[in-house]
Amino acid sequence: MYFAAMLARTEDGWVASDTELDNVETLSDIADLARENAVDDDTVLVLIEQEDAWFGVVRVDGEDDPRVYLSNAAVANRSSYGAMLVDELVGREDDEDVELDTLDLDGTEDGEPETEEDDESDDGAAASVAPSGPLGDGRLLEDLGVSEKELLALDGDALGTIAEALGCTDILEAVR
């Protein structure tokens, strides 16, 4: 099960909204969604987590390229939205992509669980591309009060900890 929220910075602080990712297929789609919710081209953070297994942060500042951080790329790569972000970060080609149609929105694949033989086949090759551990820009929240060292150490309720550092815990919890 996913939780996704968008935090948009305003002159008066942060505004949070529950974010539906049903129509999102690429990082560009996430960036476009964030820009639609931006106030005066200010910072927008898209926070995604899957049952405390992994979390991701996508930061969009105006028209700049989005910056992405994943807490655990190998685990995230097993879910549809995580795999999409891993693909963007490692530069996986379209013909190497895991078909998003074969992934449920809860992040599990349809059908039987993969076996070791499946992992060695061409279909399992995409899963081996994701490195174990964090991936992306660990410094994307430094100017907002979360250092790279702190981001790398987060586990459990990571999004809550990030919201606390931003001073918007109540706002994020309201959309949870």
C-alpha positions, 0 to 999 in steps of 0.5 A: 500500500502506498502513501503519497503526499505533496507539500508545496511551500508558500509564503506562509509555510507549507500546504499539503495535499493527498496525491493520487499517482494513478495517472503517473507513468514517468518522473516528468508526470510527477514533475508536471503534477508538482508544478501544477500545485506550486505557488509562485514556482516555489518548491514542491516536494512529492513524498512517497512511501510504501509500508515503511519498506522504502520512501522517496522524495521528489523535489521540484523547484520551478522549471528546474529538473526534478531531484529524486532520492530513494531510501532503498532502490533495490526494495523500491524497484520491486514496486511500480512507482519505485521502479519508475523512479529507479529507471529514471535514476539509473537511466534504464532504457525503455526496452529494459523497463519492467512493464508497469501493467504487470504491477499492481498499484500496491507494488506487488506483481500479478501472479506467482512470486518470482523464483531465482530462475525468473531473476536470471531470465531477461524478464528478471534483468531489470530487477538486478539493475537497482543498487542496494541501498539509497539512490539519488540526490541525498542533499535535496533537502539540506537547505530545508533542514534535513542533511544528507547524513540525516536523510540516509539515517531515516527509517520507520516514519521517515516522512513524519521526520521530514515533515517535522524538520520542515515544521509541517507535521500537523499538515502532513498528518492531516492528509495521511 
